[in-house]
Amino acid sequence: MQETQIMNALADVMPLAMQDLDLIQGCGKVGLIIVDEVNGFATVGAGYLAPAAPNAQVSNMVTETNLLARQFSGQSWPVLAFMDTHTPGKEEPPYPPHCEEGTGEEELVAELKWLEEDQNTTLVRKDCINGFIGAIDGGGENTFVEWVLRHNLTDLLVVGICTDICVMDFVLTSLSARNHGMLGKLKDIYVYEKGCATYDLPREGAVENGLPEAAAHPQEIAHYMGLYFMASRGAKLVDVIIS
């Protein structure tokens, strides 16, 4: 079955419920979460896990994220950007070395570098897939949780890469933390579909690179599945943002 057929079948049996999000009228106090839009994942040729060639889904994600981040900054609304950053030589199974400190892979993509100087943005470097876990410091304090509570947030809008890996793990853990009463007044977590992306590794590409067939990761299918599982756990999927 070809990818298009699979996508059509998924849409038939596992449909996604998308909605508009009005940032002015439809939210309480909202914060923007940007997950891992760093060179090592989103800049062509920047690393083993970066796109090997220009990729429309990834490029669109960066464009949409930049537009949202500038709007949030312009309104003095809070932004938190996770940046995957690893100690050189320290493994993160099952992935090959990536985003190691000092390589440049761990830095925000060029379009988002301005966030480093933005007074409304909090940068959080993480050394694991799950940003919620990666935000825990050596003393047990969680930078993300503290950020949500400090800003008295009621809503989160999440974008980033990869939809079915780092974005999904963060969203699912945050939903559980919300339900457990750890995140104050937080009510809803929204995921902006156009602001998310994942990588593309067709089955034949995996084999050509000496990987097992099970490493296959067709982009559109994996993206869809990530969205589906986040929605199935209580996240709200957004395809149009009104501001």
Buried (B, 14 or more C-beta within 10 A) or exposed (E): EEEEEBBEEBEEEEEBEBEEBEBEEBBEEBBBBBBBBBBBBBBEEBBEBBBEEEBEBBBBBBEBBBBBBBBBBEEEBBBBBBBBBBEEEEEBEEEEBBBBBEBBBBBBBEBBEBBEEBEBBBBBBBBBBBBBBBBBEEEEEBBBBEBBBEBEBBBBBBBBBBBBBBBBBBBBBBBBBBEEEBBBEBEBBBBBBBBBBBBBBEBEBBEEEEBEEEBBBBBBBBBBBBBBBBBEBBBBBBEEBEE
